[in-house]
């Protein structure tokens, strides 16, 4: 299948899942995770209608950006972000999905202040409490949101999660529902610089379940671009 055929099929699945969940399909933001796909394939996806591109790796993002890969689309950074690479991402990515620590917040604040801009971010939640994954535990979220109130160059737009790997996407429903509850619990609280607009969860194997549980931003790679070819890197 071509990228356009895959994207058309994905959009049809999103519409079905959203309709079944009782939400407007247009409210679901599809982020095309283009890791290991070169600039020409990213441009092909944008020409086929992809509106938001997501990159996991800073160096790959910079290379493709230099080749004009993202022209006509919004760019998000969706991977783990090291503090020494923050300077390469702030101001380039319109949204950073993976703010996973207070120290990373401080670094983003510092760089955004240098550029005199406000960087939109999502706070990453380690919803499965996995030792190998980064992110805030649910009980640490209020303190993180409180800290954002003192950082004028960061604007939290919502939450992000990567639940444990599972064989069947439906197995992640308890984690997605826990994220939904966490989102609801914090939506009504008033913090400066915090706007609970987006819940980013759901990938190629479980995005329909994620939408059913309240996700309005999904990060899809292989169902759009095909199986990843890691030899490209």
BELRA-V264771 format. One record per residue. D_FIRST is the distance of its C-alpha to the first C-alpha in Angstrom with 2 decimals. Layout:
# BELRA-V264771
((D_FIRST) (D_FIRST))
This chain:
# BELRA-V264771
((0.00) (3.77) (6.60) (8.04) (5.92) (6.37) (9.81) (10.69) (10.22) (12.23) (14.77) (15.31) (16.04) (18.33) (20.13) (20.77) (22.02) (24.18) (25.63) (26.53) (28.16) (30.11) (28.94) (27.60) (23.79) (24.59) (26.59) (23.67) (22.73) (19.26) (19.56) (16.49) (17.60) (16.58) (18.68) (18.06) (15.59) (17.51) (18.77) (16.43) (13.33) (15.56) (16.59) (13.11) (12.72) (16.24) (15.72) (13.02) (15.80) (16.15) (19.94) (20.86) (19.92) (21.36) (22.52) (24.17) (26.04) (28.63) (28.58) (24.85) (25.18) (28.12) (26.51) (23.49) (25.86) (27.99) (25.17) (24.64) (21.26) (22.13) (23.75) (23.21) (22.40) (24.60) (24.75) (25.58) (26.69) (25.59) (26.77) (30.25) (32.53) (35.49) (38.60) (38.99) (35.66) (36.36) (37.71) (34.33) (32.52) (35.12) (34.87) (31.45) (29.43) (30.28) (29.97) (30.55) (29.27) (31.05) (34.80) (36.16) (39.86) (42.91) (43.25) (39.78) (40.82) (43.92) (42.04) (39.67) (42.76) (44.53) (41.79) (41.10) (44.87) (45.01) (42.44) (44.18) (41.10) (39.99) (36.89) (34.82) (33.92) (32.94) (34.99) (33.17) (34.56) (34.66) (34.39) (34.28) (37.26) (35.62) (37.77) (34.92) (33.46) (35.01) (35.72) (38.61) (39.83) (40.16) (43.93) (43.74) (41.81) (44.94) (46.53) (43.42) (43.33) (47.05) (46.63) (44.13) (46.97) (48.81) (45.96) (45.92) (42.98) (40.48) (39.09) (37.46) (34.82) (34.07) (32.92) (30.03) (29.49) (27.45) (28.60) (29.01) (26.12) (25.80) (24.01) (23.44) (22.82) (25.63) (28.05) (27.88) (29.32) (32.88) (31.96) (30.15) (33.16) (35.50) (33.74) (34.05) (37.76) (38.27) (36.70) (38.96) (41.99) (41.73) (40.59) (44.12) (45.82) (46.98) (46.26) (46.39) (43.08) (41.07) (38.78) (36.76) (33.85) (30.76) (29.83) (26.86) (25.53) (22.44) (19.39) (16.03) (17.96) (20.67) (20.11) (20.86) (24.10) (24.89) (24.65) (26.89) (29.32) (29.56) (27.00) (26.39) (24.41) (21.42) (19.84) (16.16) (14.41) (11.97) (10.37) (9.62) (9.42) (8.53) (11.68) (14.44) (15.87) (19.55) (20.73) (19.84) (22.97))
